[in-house]
Amino acid sequence: MLRKLFNLLSKKIVIISGLILLQLFIFLGLILVLSEYFVPIYFILVILSIAMSIYIINKNDNPSFKIIWILFILAVPVFGGLIYLLFGGQKVPKALRKRDLESYGLYHDEAGQNMEIMELLEQEDSVAHKQARYLWKNAFYPIYQHTETTYFPIGEKKFEAMIEELKKAERFIFLEYFIIAPGVMWNTILEILIEKVKQGVEVRVMYDDFGCITYLPNDYYLILRKLGIKAKVFNPVKPRLAIQMNNRDHRKILVIDGKVAMTGGINLADEYINEKERFGHWKDTSVMIKGEAVWNFTLMFLQFWNYDEEVRDNVYDYKASEEELCDIQQDGYVQPFSDSPTDEENVGENTHLNMINGANKYVYMTTPYLVIDQEMKTALLLAAKNGVDVRILTPHIPDKWYVFEVTRANYRDLIAGGVKIYEYTPGFVHAKSFVADDKMAVVGTVNMDYRSYYLHYECGIWFYRSSVVMDVKKDFLATLEKSHQVTLEECTEVSIFVRILRAILYLFSPML
């Protein structure tokens, strides 16, 4: 019993939470000690709240997020401004912001765009050209043609292909994931990585500290290093009251020899391949590319890896030669991209908005969370009112009940406006994909929620006239056969208590 208690108390998440609570108690105690100077302190805090409200109003930020904080400050004017200073805003740590600015400057020139491809795309489809140009000019990643593509409709298929490709590695393997958890999936991969290290293959692993905090031992990266694997942890969680831990690495990236890359919603944990059941059947998707477009993912990974290195890698040491890619078959246009919270450009959200606004016949979306702002809701409703077949697939069994209630809180207005909503009856949908008009699709890590759009590092691939486009569509329609279409009557029959709960949670949706 004592051993179990000790193991629990020694977990990193428990220690971090305890230290943050300790800081909070000290902070509250300090306020009580100074309570004898109530009048001057009261006016100082009120003035601070007024100043913070003015700052928020004039800040270039999401309107929904600004409204939430202003309402909160008005509700508790004495402490509202102070709490905003501690917990509010999109607090990107200075080290991360500085790193990104330097890295983008170093790698932007390495990802040059072949203008002949852009000109061909412009002649073929002006809408597609605008999307590709947006990603090139604002995410700084070019579009390619000389690339093969493969779509995986379920985690088990991705895992099978991943094992096969890892065993072929000859030069290097890059792995960057939000979640790594011991089990069948990771243990199998780790065995291959260890064997590859023995063969002289360079292996690098990078994982998000918060995403893995309940799965991996403290300093797991040191364990990997002892095995010969180069390993790093992204943005280590620290016990700070002024929490700046919102900016997580939510990307899922695999690069092998500069020739093969994978991304999508699938992390390296057993529930993603249905070896472990958590929320019913786990529905997730991934894509694999081979060819020139892999270069974008190589640069993405190296940009993250090199930010704190005294000697940076020569990126061209990790670029596949033309001879190595000579057998690659062309499969439409392929454009991998990344999104960062350290700039003012919301690439993930704007890519989704471009897909919705550019659709003429249909746009189908799959997302585990539908926590959207007014801008996204307006775009969905306008598309439906314009006669576009707008369908959204969400889970029926949630992983987070409070986020699920906010997701369902959006159903009524969307359905009333002509958007069709489906819930995946067998379990949980973790896939993040868009497909429109049999022409273009996006598969990646970007959820339709505030965190993915504004706080996290994300990535994805935009496809045009690729086989992936129709594969995503077929998979979506096949999944609908196992799903329940939510009706407007179901939304209106919800009890008053649930409506009140959803209204309260919706108010705080930008913080979920």
N, C-alpha and C positions, 0 to 999 in steps of 0.2 A: 504493500500500500504506500509506504513512504517512498519507495523507489519510483512508483508511478507518479506520485506528487512531485518528486524532484525532477523527473523527466519532463513533466508538464511545465513546471516553473522555469526550467532551463531553456525552453524553446524560445527562439529569437522573437517571435511575434508577441509572446507573453511579456518578455523583458522590455521590448520596445513600448508596448501598451502601458506597462507599469510605470516606466520612466516618464512617459507623456502625462499620465494621470498625476504623477508626483509633481511635475512642473505646474500642472493646472491647479493643484491644491495650494502650492506655494504662491501662485499668482492670486488666487482668491484670498488667501491669508493676508497677503500684502494689502489688498483692497480693504479688508476689515481693519487692519492696523491703521490705515490712513483715513478711516471713516470719520475720525474726529475733525478732519479738515473737509467735511462733507461739502460745504457750499462752494469753495473755490474749485475743488476737484470735480464736482457736479457740472459746473459751467465749462470747465476745460473739456470734459468728456462730451458734453452736448455740442460744443463748438467743433470738436473733432468729428462728431457724427455728421454735422452739417457740411464740413469740408469734404468728408468722404463721399457724401451724397452728391455733391457738386462734381467731384472727381469721377464718380461712376457714370453720371449722366453724360459727361463730355468724353468719356473713354471710348475708344474704337473697339467695341466689344459686342458680343451677342446680345440683342435687346432683351430676350427672355432672362438671361443671366443677370442683366442690370436691374430689371424690374424686381427680381427676387430679392436682391440685396437691398435695394431701396426700401422695399416693403418691410424687410427685417429691421433695418435701421430705424424706420419710423415707428415700428412696434416697440422697440427697446432703445430709445434714443440715448440713454446713458452709456450703454456698453456696445451698442450696435457698430459705431465707427471703429472702436478698438478691436472688436471681434473680426471686422472686415480686414483690418491690418494684419491680424494673426492668420486668418484662414481664407480670406476672400481673394478674388481675382485669379487669373491664370498664372500663378507664381511659378515661373520658369527659373530654376536656379541659375545664377550668373555663369557658373562654370559650364553648364549645358548650353546656354545661349552663346557664350564665347566660342565653345567648341564647334557648334554647328556653323557659325559664321565663318570660322577659319576653314572648316572642312569643306563647306560648299565652295569656298573660293578656290581651294586646291583641286577639287574634283570636277567642278563645273566644266572646265575646258577639256577634260579627258573624255567627256560624254558628248562628243560633237554630233550634230545632226546631219545626215545625208540629205541635202536639199532636194535631190532628184526624187526621193521617196515622198517628201512633202508635196512636191509639185504634182506627182502622179495622184496622190490622194485628193488633192484639191480639185483636180480635173474629174475624178471619179465621184466624189461626194463632198459637197461644201460643208454639210453638218459634221461629218466625220473629221474633215480637215480642221474645223474649229476646235473640236475636242482634242485632237492630237497636238495642235498648235498650243492650246492652253497648257497641256501637260509639259510640253517641251519648254515653253517660255517661263512657266511658273514653278514647275517641279524640277526642271532642268534635266529631264531624262528623255532621250530621243526615241523615235519610233523606228521599227525595223521590219524587213520583209523576210530575210533569209533565216527563218526560224520555224522549227516543228513544234507542235502543241499537242498536249494530251490532257484530257479532263477526267478527274476522278470524282464520281458521284457519291462516294462514301469513304470513310476513313480507312477501312480495311484495304481498299484498292490502292490508296496512296501509300500505305505502309508496305504493302507487297512490292510496289514499284521502287519505293525508297530503299528497301533492303537490296534489291537487285542492282540499283545504280551505285549504292555505296560500295558494294563488293567490287565494282569495276574501277573505283578510284585509283589513279596512278600518281597524281602530283599533290593535290590538296583537297580538303573538305572544309567548308565553312558551314557552321550551324548557328543560327540565331533564333531563339524561341522565347515566347512569353512564359510558358509553363513547361518545365521538365519534371517528371515525377517517376520515381522508381516503379518498375512493373514490367510486364511482358514487353511492351513497346520500347521503353528506354533501355532496359537491360539488354535486349536483342541488339539495338543500335550500338550501345556502348561496347559490346563484345567485338563488333565489327570495327569500331573506331580504334580499339586497343590493338587489334590485329593489323590494322592499316598503319598505325604508328610504328609497329615492329618492321613493317615492310618499307619504311622510309617516307610514307605519305605524311604531309603536314596537315594536322587536324587542329582546327580552332572551334571553340564552343563559347557562345555568349548567351547568357540568360538574364531575364529580368528578376531583380531581387524580390520585389513585391509579389510577382506572379508565382514565384517558387517558394515563398517564405514558409508555407505550411507543408511543403512537399520535401524539400531538400535540407540536409543538415547545414548548420552554420559553416560558412567558408567552404562550401562544397567545391568551389573552383580550385581550392588547394589540393583536394583529393584528386581531381582530374589532372592537375599539373604533375602530380606524382606518377600518374600513369603515362606521362609523355604527351598529354593533350594540352595545348595552349588554351587557357580558359580565363574568362572575365565575367564579372557580375555587373549588370547595368544599374546605375543610379541606386546605390545601396541605401536601404531604409535606415534612417537614423532617428533617435528619440528627440525630435524637436517639436516644441509646442506650436511654433509657426510652421505648420506642415507644408513642405514643398515637395511632397512625394507623389503628386498627382500625375506627373509626366512620366508615364511608363512606356517601356519598349514593348508594344503589342504586336510587333511584326513577327512573322514566321518565315524564315528564309533558310533554304538549303542551296548551296552552290558546290558543284563537284567539277574540278579540273577546268573551270571556266567554260565548260561545254553543256552542263546540265544545271537547271535551277528549278526549285519548287516553292510555291507559296499557297496561301489559302487560309482557312480557319482552323486547321488541324494542328494542335499542340502535340507534344511528345508525352502523352499520358494515356492510360489504358481505356478511359471512358470514350476517347476519341475514336477508338477502333472496336468499341463494344465488347472489350474483354472485361470491363467492369461496368456494371449498371448503376447509374446515379439518378437519372431523371427519365427513365424509360429508354427507348431506343434513341441513340445519339445519331442525328443526321448532320453530316458535315461534308464539305467539299474541298478540293484542292486542284491545282493545275501544275503541270510540268512543261517546261520549255527546253528545247535544245537548239543551239545555234547562236547567232549574233546577239539576240536580245538578252542573253545571259549576262552580258557585259554590264548592263544596268544593275543587276543584283550584286555582281562582284564589287562594283563601286559603292553601292549602298552599305554592304557589309564592311568594307575597308574604311569607309568614312567614319563609321561608328567605332571600329576597332582602334584606329590610329589617333584618336583625339588626345589621349594621354601618353602616347609613346614619344620618347625623345628622338628616336630614329624612325621615321615613317616608311612604310613599305613603298617600293616602286610598283605602282599598280599594274604596270605592263608586264611584270613578272607573272601575273595571274590572269592574263588575257590569252584566250585560245588563239592559235594561229589560223590563218586561212586554210592551210592544209588540213588541220584537224577538223574543220567545219565543212570540208568540201562535199561530203556526202549528205549534208542536211537538205531536206526538202522544204520548199517554201509553202507556208500555210497562212496566207493572208497577212494582215498587218498586226504587229505585236508591240505593245508599249508598256513595259514595267515602270512603275513610279513609286515614289515614297512621299510621305507627308510628315511634317515636323511641326510641333507646337511652338517652336522658337521663332517663327516668323509670323507675319500677319496674313498669310495665305492659307486658307482652309481647303487644301487640294482635294481631300477625300470627299467633303461635302459638295464642293463645286463640281467634281466629276459626276457625282450622283445627280446633281441638279441639271447638269448638261445632258445627261442621259434621259431624264424625265422631260425636260423642255424640248429636246430634239426628236422625241418619239412622234411618229405619225399614226401608227396602227396599234402598237401595244408596248408596254413596258412591264416586265415581271421582276419582282424583288423578293429576295429571301434574306431575313435578318432575325437574329435572336432577340433583339431589343428594338422597339419602335418608340424611342424617346426623342421626339422631334420638336423643333422650334416652329414658329409661325411661318417662317420663310419656306421651309420644307413642306409644311402642310398645305400652304397656298399653291405651291408648284404641283403637288399631287392632285389637289382638287381641280386646278385649272386644266391639267392634262385630261382628267376624266370628263370634265365639262366640255372639253373640245372634241370628245368622241374617242379618245385614246383608251384602249382596254388596259386599265391600271389594276394590277393584282399584287398583293403583298402576302407572303407566307411567313408566319411566326410560330413559335412553339405552342403546344397545348399544355405540356408539363414544364414549368419554369425552373430555372436554377436559382433565381432571386425573386421571391414573391413580391417585394415592393416595386421592383422594376417591371415585373409582369403586370401589376395593377396600373402602372403609368402607361404601359403599352396598350392595355385594354381601354384605358381612359381616352385614347385617341381614336378608337374604333368608330364611335357613334358619328362624329362629324365627317369622318372620311367615307363611311358607308353611305351616309345621307347624301354626300356629294357625288356618289357614283363609283368610288373606289371599292374593289372587292377584297375582302380580308379572309384569309384561311389560317387555321391552326392545325399543325401537324399532330394528329391524334395519337400516334404511337409513342410520342415522347418529346424530346428537346431538339430544336433546330439551332445549330450553331453556325451554319453556312452564311456567307456574306457575298451575295451575287446579284447582278443586274443583267438583264438581257432585253434588247429592244429591236423590234422591226426585222428580225431575222438577219440583222446586219452587224450589231455590236453588242459586246458584253463586257462586264467587269467581274473579276473574281479576285478576292484578296482578304484582307484582315479588317476592313472598315465596316463597323456596325453602323446602323442608323440611330446613333445616339450621341449625346453631348460629348461623352468621353472620347469616342473615336474621332469625332469631327473637330474637337478643339483642344484636347488635353494629351492624347497619346501619340507616340510615333507609330505610323501605320504604313502599309504598303499594299500594292495590288498590281494587276495587269489589265490593261484595256486591250480588247481584241476587236478587230474589224475584218469582216469577211474571212474569218478563221473557222475551222471545224469546231472549235470550242463554243462558238456562238450557238450553233444548233444543238450541240450536246447539252449546254446549259438549259436551253429551252425544253428539250425532251425530258431532261431530268426534272425540271420544274413541274411540267404537266403530269409526269408520272407520280411525283410526290403529292400533287393535288388530289390524286385518286385515293390517297391514304389520309386525306385531311378533311376537316370540317369547315364549310363556309359559314362564317359568322353573319347572322342576319341583323337587320335594324331592330327587329322585335326583341331579340335577345339582349341587345344593348339597352333598350328602354325598360326591360323587365327587371333590371338590376335593382336590388334593394336600396333604400335611402341611405342606410349605414355604409354600404359599399361605395355609393356615389360620393358620400362625404369623405371617406377614406381616400378615394382616388383623387378627389379635388385637392385634398391636403398634400398628398404625395406629388401630384402634378405641379403644385406650386414650387416644390423643391426639386423638380426634375433635372434642372441643369447641374445639380450637385450630386446626383445619383451615380 
